[in-house]
Amino acid sequence: MKPLSPLGMATLGGGIIAITYGLARFVFGLFLPEMRQELTITPTMAGVIGSLPFLSFAFAIVVAPWITRRLGVRRGAVTAAGLATLGLLTISQAPSALFLAAGVLICGISTGLSSPVMAQAVHRVVPSHLRGRVNATINAGTSLGIALAMPAVLIWAEAWRSAYVGFAALAAVGVLAALVYLPRDARPASRSSDHTTTPPIHWMQWLAIGRLSGMAFAMGLVSAAYWVFAPDAVITSGGLVSSQTAWMWLAVGLGGMAGFTAGDLISRFGPALSHAGGLTVMAAAIGLLALNPGSFALALTSAALFGVGYMILTGFYLVRSIQIMDQAPALGPVMPLLATSLGQVAGSPLAGWLVDTQGHVTTFMLFAIVGVSVAWLFSWLLNERGTAVGQTP
């Protein structure tokens, strides 16, 4: 079979990320109001369930580099998409909150496996000068998956179970695409070959990854309130209807297409300004929703800005971590993406508790203030203590 071109790799990788991130992980909040009503789920319980895919993601991404070495990029991607299929089907048939929790837990595992597998696939298929752009484009596939939720809501309205059956069918297509088009590994990597082919990682690289991970944790915490409770906020506090929240998620997805520029932004403006700008945009989107959750126009604007900020930031962490650890592309994203997930694990139940006790408006405003504050704190830290390890000119 003819090797994948960079465009082909970006298309296939973006499709798999759309499934494992967009459909299997981030559209949960869009259907949460109907799930809460049918399964009798309180806001606090919803916050806990909403944290589970982030928690299972954290476990999966830790073991993902090892799994990628053992299975190779083809079987690793098939495993990730297959788990997404299983998780989405479990959600679609959930008779109780417990089964719903199990489904989102499985979906989180699929998400954690997919990014390191795709990073390794890009390293194998794409020339080095195009890897940053292709990785950022693949990462922006999350937005495509989120945008797909919009027609699902309009078609199935409040029938969230039917929507998840459709998502599972798309995930099954992703399994077949990975099986057919991704390169086959000649043989599983042996322990001895790992040592001979991978140069040792310098302590300054670990230090740079540690700083990047601290930034990712803060971003994950701030973003959790929006992912889990934004649709709930505009419906419960603003009086909007489910079909209008579908347009919000379309706006998130379309705005998130800007994430493909993350690699170019780092090259042009440097890590500090790129990160501060992305986090400020995301925090502004959260605060904007709090101003008037009953305004549909404001909700759409907020959603588009959130998509822009969030996807630029996740693209930033992916591209920057691979730049820092260019000799280990499957390992580079692990700590920053793990930190993002841990931040979301912490932020989701916190947001649920605040919604229970203070309401949606106060919760979103508090998260926005935290976001702006840490954006410029980290900008100062990067400028003062930043390192050029792995940075492209």
C-alpha positions in Angstrom: 0.0 0.0 0.0 1.2 3.5 -0.8 2.5 5.4 2.3 0.3 8.1 3.7 1.1 11.6 2.6 1.3 14.4 5.2 -2.2 15.5 4.1 -3.5 11.9 4.4 -1.9 11.5 7.8 -3.5 14.8 9.0 -6.9 13.7 7.6 -6.8 10.2 9.1 -5.3 11.3 12.4 -7.8 14.2 12.7 -10.6 11.8 12.1 -9.5 9.4 14.9 -9.0 12.3 17.3 -12.5 13.6 16.3 -13.9 10.3 17.5 -11.8 9.7 20.6 -11.7 13.3 21.9 -14.7 15.1 20.3 -17.4 12.4 20.4 -16.2 10.1 23.1 -15.1 12.7 25.6 -16.2 16.3 25.1 -19.8 16.1 23.8 -21.0 14.6 27.1 -21.9 18.1 28.5 -24.1 18.8 25.5 -26.4 15.8 26.4 -26.1 16.2 30.2 -29.4 18.0 30.8 -31.4 15.2 29.2 -29.3 12.6 30.9 -29.8 14.3 34.3 -33.5 14.3 33.8 -34.0 10.7 32.6 -31.5 9.1 35.0 -32.2 11.5 38.0 -28.7 12.8 38.4 -27.9 15.8 40.7 -25.5 18.5 39.7 -22.9 17.2 42.1 -23.2 13.7 40.8 -23.0 15.0 37.2 -19.8 16.8 38.1 -18.3 13.5 39.5 -19.4 11.5 36.4 -18.1 14.3 34.2 -14.7 13.9 35.9 -14.4 10.2 35.2 -13.4 10.4 31.5 -10.6 12.8 32.6 -9.6 10.3 35.3 -9.5 7.3 33.0 -7.7 9.5 30.4 -5.0 10.2 33.0 -4.4 6.4 33.6 -4.5 5.6 29.9 -2.0 8.2 28.8 0.5 7.1 31.3 0.6 3.6 29.8 0.1 4.8 26.2 3.8 5.1 25.2 4.4 1.5 26.4 1.3 0.3 24.6 2.3 2.2 21.4 5.7 0.4 21.5 4.2 -3.0 22.1 1.3 -2.7 19.6 2.6 -0.3 17.0 0.7 2.6 15.6 -1.8 0.6 13.6 -3.0 -1.7 16.4 -2.7 1.1 18.9 -5.0 3.3 16.9 -7.4 0.3 16.4 -7.5 -0.3 20.1 -8.2 3.4 20.9 -11.0 3.7 18.3 -12.4 0.3 19.4 -12.6 1.4 23.0 -14.4 4.6 21.9 -16.9 2.4 20.1 -17.5 0.3 23.2 -17.8 3.3 25.6 -20.2 5.1 23.3 -22.4 2.0 23.0 -22.4 1.6 26.8 -23.5 5.2 27.3 -26.3 4.7 24.7 -27.7 1.7 26.6 -27.1 3.0 30.2 -30.1 2.1 32.4 -28.6 4.0 35.4 -26.0 6.6 36.5 -23.6 3.7 37.3 -23.7 2.3 33.7 -23.4 5.9 32.4 -20.3 6.3 34.5 -18.8 3.1 33.2 -19.4 4.2 29.6 -17.7 7.6 30.1 -14.8 5.9 31.9 -14.2 3.6 28.9 -14.4 6.6 26.6 -11.7 8.4 28.6 -9.3 5.4 28.1 -9.7 5.6 24.4 -8.9 9.3 24.5 -5.7 8.7 26.5 -4.4 6.1 24.1 -5.0 8.1 20.9 -2.7 11.1 21.2 0.6 9.3 21.8 -0.3 6.8 19.0 -1.0 9.6 16.6 2.2 11.5 17.6 4.2 8.3 16.9 2.4 7.8 13.6 3.2 11.4 12.5 6.9 10.8 13.5 7.0 7.8 11.2 5.1 9.2 8.2 5.6 12.9 8.1 8.9 14.8 7.2 10.3 16.6 10.2 9.7 20.2 8.9 6.0 19.5 8.6 5.4 17.6 11.9 4.4 20.6 14.0 1.8 21.7 11.5 0.4 18.1 11.0 0.3 17.4 14.8 -1.6 20.7 15.4 -4.0 19.9 12.6 -4.6 16.4 14.0 -5.2 17.8 17.4 -7.8 20.2 15.9 -9.8 17.1 14.9 -11.4 17.4 18.3 -13.3 20.4 17.0 -14.6 18.3 14.1 -16.0 15.7 16.5 -17.6 18.4 18.7 -19.2 20.1 15.6 -20.7 16.7 14.6 -22.7 16.7 17.8 -24.7 19.7 16.5 -26.7 17.8 13.7 -27.0 14.9 16.1 -28.9 17.0 18.6 -31.0 18.6 15.9 -31.9 15.3 14.3 -32.6 13.4 17.5 -33.6 16.3 19.7 -33.8 14.9 23.3 -33.1 11.3 22.2 -29.6 11.2 23.5 -29.4 7.4 23.3 -30.0 7.5 19.5 -27.3 10.1 19.2 -24.7 7.9 21.0 -25.6 4.9 18.8 -24.8 7.1 15.8 -21.5 8.2 17.5 -20.6 4.5 18.1 -21.2 3.8 14.4 -18.8 6.5 13.4 -16.2 5.2 15.9 -16.5 1.8 14.2 -15.7 3.4 10.9 -12.6 4.9 12.6 -11.5 1.4 13.6 -11.7 0.2 10.0 -9.8 3.3 8.7 -7.0 2.8 11.1 -6.7 -0.9 10.3 -6.6 -0.2 6.5 -4.4 3.0 6.2 -2.0 3.2 9.1 1.4 1.7 8.6 2.1 -1.8 9.9 5.0 -2.3 12.4 7.5 -4.9 11.2 7.7 -6.3 14.7 7.1 -5.3 18.3 9.8 -3.2 19.8 12.1 -5.1 22.1 13.4 -3.7 25.3 17.0 -3.8 24.0 16.0 -2.0 20.8 14.3 0.7 22.8 17.6 1.5 24.6 19.7 1.5 21.4 17.4 3.7 19.3 16.1 6.3 21.8 18.7 8.8 23.0 18.6 9.6 26.8 16.4 12.5 27.8 18.3 15.4 29.4 17.2 16.7 32.8 16.6 20.2 31.2 14.0 18.5 28.9 12.2 17.1 32.0 12.3 20.5 33.6 10.7 22.1 30.5 8.1 19.4 30.3 7.4 19.9 34.1 6.7 23.7 33.5 4.5 22.9 30.5 2.6 20.4 32.6 1.9 23.0 35.3 0.4 25.3 32.7 -1.7 22.4 31.3 -3.1 21.5 34.8 -4.3 25.1 35.3 -5.9 25.2 31.9 -7.6 21.9 32.4 -9.1 23.1 35.7 -10.4 26.3 34.2 -11.9 24.6 31.2 -13.8 21.9 33.2 -16.7 24.1 34.1 -17.4 24.9 30.5 -17.1 21.4 29.1 -19.5 19.9 31.7 -21.8 22.7 32.6 -22.1 25.2 29.7 -25.2 23.6 28.2 -26.7 23.1 31.6 -26.0 26.8 32.4 -27.8 28.2 29.4 -30.8 25.8 29.8 -31.2 25.9 33.6 -30.2 29.6 34.2 -30.8 31.1 30.8 -33.9 29.3 29.7 -32.5 28.2 26.3 -33.5 24.9 24.8 -31.5 21.8 23.8 -31.5 22.7 20.1 -29.8 26.0 20.9 -27.1 24.3 22.8 -26.4 22.2 19.7 -25.6 25.4 17.9 -23.3 26.3 20.7 -21.3 23.1 20.3 -21.1 23.7 16.5 -19.6 27.1 17.4 -17.1 25.5 19.7 -16.2 23.1 17.0 -15.8 25.7 14.3 -13.9 28.0 16.5 -11.6 25.2 17.5 -10.5 24.7 13.9 -8.1 27.6 14.8 -6.1 25.0 16.8 -4.3 24.0 13.6 -2.3 27.3 13.9 -0.7 26.3 17.3 2.6 25.3 15.8 2.8 28.4 13.6 1.9 30.7 16.6 4.8 29.2 18.7 7.2 29.9 15.9 6.0 33.4 15.3 5.2 34.7 18.8 7.1 32.3 21.1 5.7 30.0 23.8 5.0 32.6 26.5 2.8 35.0 24.4 1.1 32.1 22.6 0.0 30.4 25.8 -1.1 33.6 27.6 -3.1 34.7 24.6 -4.9 31.3 24.2 -5.8 31.1 27.9 -7.0 34.7 28.0 -9.3 34.0 25.1 -10.7 30.9 26.8 -11.2 32.7 30.1 -13.0 35.5 28.4 -15.3 33.0 26.8 -16.2 31.5 30.2 -16.8 35.0 31.7 -18.9 36.0 28.6 -21.3 33.2 29.2 -21.8 34.3 32.8 -22.8 37.8 31.8 -26.1 36.7 30.3 -26.7 32.9 29.9 -30.1 33.6 28.4 -28.7 35.5 25.4 -28.4 33.1 22.5 -26.1 35.4 20.5 -23.8 35.8 23.5 -23.8 32.1 24.1 -22.7 31.5 20.5 -20.0 34.1 20.7 -18.8 32.6 24.0 -18.8 29.1 22.5 -16.7 30.1 19.4 -14.2 31.9 21.6 -13.9 28.9 23.9 -13.2 26.7 21.0 -10.5 29.0 19.7 -8.8 29.3 23.0 -9.1 25.7 24.1 -7.9 24.1 20.9 -5.0 26.5 20.5 -3.9 25.6 24.0 -4.2 21.8 23.5 -2.3 22.2 20.2 0.3 24.3 22.0 0.9 21.5 24.6 1.0 18.8 22.0 3.4 20.6 19.6 5.6 22.1 22.3 6.0 18.8 24.2 7.0 17.0 21.0 9.5 19.8 20.2 11.0 19.4 23.7 11.2 15.6 23.5 11.8 15.2 19.8 13.6 11.9 20.3 10.5 10.4 22.0 7.4 11.7 20.3 5.0 9.2 22.0 6.4 10.2 25.4 6.5 13.9 24.9 2.7 14.7 25.2 2.1 12.3 28.2 2.8 14.7 31.1 1.1 17.8 29.7 -2.0 15.9 28.5 -2.0 14.0 31.8 -1.8 17.3 33.7 -4.7 18.7 31.6 -6.8 15.8 32.5 -5.9 16.0 36.2 -6.9 19.6 36.1 -10.2 18.6 34.6 -10.6 15.9 37.2 -10.2 18.5 39.9 -12.2 21.2 38.2 -15.3 19.2 37.3 -16.5 18.3 40.8 -15.5 21.7 42.0 -17.6 23.3 39.4 -20.5 20.9 40.3 -20.3 21.9 43.9 -20.2 25.6 43.1 -23.2 25.2 40.8 -25.0 23.5 43.6 -24.2 26.1 46.2 -23.6 29.4 44.2 -25.3 28.9 40.9 -24.0 28.9 37.3 -23.3 32.6 36.9 -21.1 32.9 40.0 -19.3 29.6 39.1 -18.4 30.7 35.6 -17.3 34.1 36.6 -15.0 32.6 39.3 -13.4 30.2 36.8 -12.9 33.1 34.3 -11.1 35.2 36.9 -8.8 32.3 37.7 -8.1 31.7 34.0 -7.0 35.3 33.3 -4.9 35.4 36.5 -2.9 32.2 35.7 -2.6 33.1 32.0 -0.4 36.1 32.7 1.3 34.5 35.8 2.6 31.7 33.5 3.6 34.3 30.9 5.8 36.0 33.4 7.3 32.7 34.5 8.0 31.6 31.0 9.7 34.9 30.2 11.7 34.8 33.4 12.7 31.2 33.6 12.0 29.8 30.2 14.4 27.5 28.4 15.1 27.1 24.8 15.3 23.3 25.1 13.7 21.8 22.1 12.3 25.2 20.9 12.2 25.8 17.2 13.5 29.2 16.1 
